[in-house]
Amino acid sequence: MFHFLSQKRLQSRGFSSGQKRRKPNETALSEALRSSWQVCGLLFLVFAGLVSFWINLSSNETSLFAMNSLQAVVVVTVIAATLMVHWHVSLPQTFRQNSTVTLMLTIILIQLLLVKLSEYVATTFAPGGGFRFLVEPYIFAPIVISLLVGRRHGTFAVVYASLFGGMTVAKDEAFLFVIFSMICGFVAIYLTNRVRKRSRLVVAGVYAGLACVFLAFTLGQIQWPGWDANVVQWEMVGKQALSAVLVSTLTAVVVSGLLPLLEALFRITTDVSWIELADLNHPLLKKMTIEAPGTYHHSLVVATLAETAAEEIGANAVMCRVCSYFHDIGKMKKPAYFVENIGEAPNPHDELTPNMSALIVMAHVKDGVDMAIKHKLNPQIVNVIQEHHGTSLIKFFYHRALKLRDEIQQQFEEGKAHEEDIPEVKKESFRYAGPRPRTRESAIISLADSVESASRSLQKPTPKKIDELIDSIFRDRLNDGQLDDAALTLEDLATIKRSFSATLRSMMHTRIEYPKIEEGMEKPKTKRLKKGKASSEATEEEGKSKGEVATT
């Protein structure tokens, strides 16, 4: 309250604009809900309780746990605990994200509901049998989890959705259900690698359906009628095969439609959505082309460097491209204070103290976050804007401040200045606020940003100069601890170096200097031959002239 009154007082006196900088809403409660282990354990307990309730509710005399509810609860609890431990050991980085845990468990529950729904449809519309294992949406959970979280998590969904689903069917069908569910699920996961078009999901659904048909023939769920069979038998086989393909395809179409809703609900962005966000007609980018064209070009080059390097190490290349487009939008607040936008104009930093220049340069990060939140950009873009400089030092203005201090110190020793005039230079005053890059993609963009900016200073770039520049930047970032929080190995860094070097060489290659044709050189010079000269001399002179023109 007192801070509010002081702001109002400053505003009335003309010392404050009254505007507040936008910040992501972060509270202790939201942090606990997002990553606390207590909430994670509670989620698994609720999941085990719901699955046990569903199995007991749908059980009958043919079920695996017929008339034995306690046994079902114990088995489900043990398998849920196995899932929790398996996940914690194999993928600890996402196990700490309670939103991802909620997504995984919710999708498995929906899969169990779809199993019973498809069983009801099969027994209602085809009571004679033959369609029981062909109309199950086996690929729903695997595709959703693979697209939203990753293929390694998709394998968890396949295995545990199959195990829990096998407990909801009849005892004599449990084994076949697990086989069908796992095979079709793994086929779907294999075909959904780096999906960038929604049509790829439909293709994955078709192939998963064909795998289901092949498996049904192998396990005898579809009986081959023989060549001497009648039309009715062949028609039955066709209906069975077509139903399997149609159900899998329809499941993929439903998943495609549900993706935007699930992405918004769990704040996850797939490659399909990243490609949609890569549209250069975004209002912020169009504004940048007018107000800060140098920064816009710089962002495009950084996007190329980062995307190529991300593809080399298996990071999210599309995310790197999109985040690179927006990483410097904060420079639009004061574009004339950044070197890529100055051009031939006078440098405004020549009239400022090093501390003031550093404050203006550092402000573009906070201004960028403010603009990104205002325009409701993806939260991962906001994170990259915050992290792309980490807590690095603005060396140029820091060294200028040291030089200015030394000059005033010398003037003081000569009696030309007072001791109070000597400025105090603190290294922390010339460091960005951070945080340091916390993801592979953010670290790649940070490195690409530094490399691209530094490469502009190269005079007559050669492959050796480019490699030395990249090595120097990477070494400084490592020694300064800017990559400590990013999950990049030394092998990844070596690969990123090679990628940056190859991309810069192709961008900065020298062109052949073509010779200028002087006036009068277009026509070959001819000599008037004297009488009596052999005609062969004229032919030779003409051939020489033609050869010179062809060579040019």
C-alpha positions, 0 to 999 in steps of 0.5 A: 500500500505504501509503495502504491502511495509513493508511486502516486506521489511520484506520478503527480510530480511528473517523475513517474508515468504510472505504468507498471511493467508486466510480469508473469504471475508467480506465487508460492502456491502456483510453484507448489502445485507445479513441482512439489512432490506432495502434489505428485504423490497425491495425483498418483493416489487419486489415479490409482483410486479412480482406476480401481473404482472403474475396474470394479465398476465394470467387472462381471463374472468373466472379468479378471478380478470378478468378485474380488475388489480388494485384489483389484485395488492391490494390483492397480496400486502396485502397477501405479507405484511401478509407473511412478518409480519407472518414470522418476528413474527414467525421466526425472526432468518431467517427473517434477512437472505436475502438469505433465503428470496430470496430463499423462494420467488423465489421458490413460484414464480417458483411454480406459473409458474409450476401451469400454465404449468401444467394447459396448459398440462392438457387442451392440452392433455386431453381437455375433463377434469378430469386431471385438479387437478391431474397433479399439482406439489403441492409438489414442493415448500413445499419439496424444502423449507423444505429440504433447510430451515426447515419444519416450513418454509415449512408450510409458502410455503404451505399456501402462494403458495396455496393462490397465486396459487388460484389467477391464476386459474379460479374463480370456481376452486380456492377453490378446488385448495387451498384445493388440494395444502394445503393437498398435501403440508402438507403431503409432509412436514410431510414425509420429516422430516430428509431426509438423503437419496434421495430415501426418496424424491421419497417415499414422492412423491409417498405418496403425489400422493396417498393423491391427489388421495384420495382427488380427490375421496373425492371431486368428481374429480375422479368419481367412475364408479361402479362395473357394469361399462365398461372397458373404464370407469375403464381405465379412473379412472386408468389413473387419479390415475396414473397421480397424483402419477406419477406427484408427484413422478416426482416432487420429482425426479426433486427436488432431482436433483435440490438440489445440484444446490440450495445448491450451489447457496444459500450456504445451506447444507442439511442433504443429503449433510452433510452425503456425507461430512462425508466421512473419506477419505477426504484428510485432515482427511487422513493426520491427521491420519498420522501427528496427530493421537491423534488429529484424535482420539480426533476428532472422540470421540468429533463427537460421543459426539456432534452427540448424544447430538444434536439428544437429543435436536433436533439440526442438528446431522449430521452437528455436526458429520462432523464439529467435524471431522474438528474442530482441523485440525489446529493442524496439523501445529504443532502436537507435541505441543498438548498433545494428540500427545505427548505420551511418548516424551518430552513435548516441552512446557517445553522449552517455556515461557507460553506466547509462548506456549499460542500463539502456542496453540491459532494459531491452530484456525487460521491455521484451518480456513486457511486450511479449506478455502484452501480446500474449506470446507463448510462455516459452518465448517469454522465457527465451527473451529473459534468458538469451543474455543470461547474467553475462557481462556487457564487456564493451561498456564495462571496459569503457567505464574502467577506462573512464575511471582510470582517466579521472584517477590520473587527473586527480593525481595531477590535481585537475580533479577531485577525489569525489569525481572518481566513479565507482565501477561495479561489475555487477552493474554491467551484468544482465539480470538473468536468469541463465538459459535453462533449456537446450533451446534457450542456450542455443539461441543465446549462443547464436545471438552472441556469435551473430553479433560478434561476426559483424565485426570480422574484417575479410572473414576466413574459415579460420577467423570464424572458427576462432571467433566461435571458440572464443565465445563458447569458451567465455560462456563456459568460463562465465557459467552461463551454460551451467543450467542448460542440459547441453553436453560437451559433445552437443557444444562441439556439434553446435560449433561445427553447425555455426561455423558451416552456416556462417561460412555459407553466409559470409563467403567471399564472392569473385571480383569480376573484372570491369570492361572498359569503354572500347573493349567490347569490340575486338581491335582489327588491323588493316592488312597490307596487300600481299599479306596472307589471309591466314594472318587475318584469320589468326588475329580474329581467332585471338580476339574471339578467344579473349571475349569468350574468356572474359 
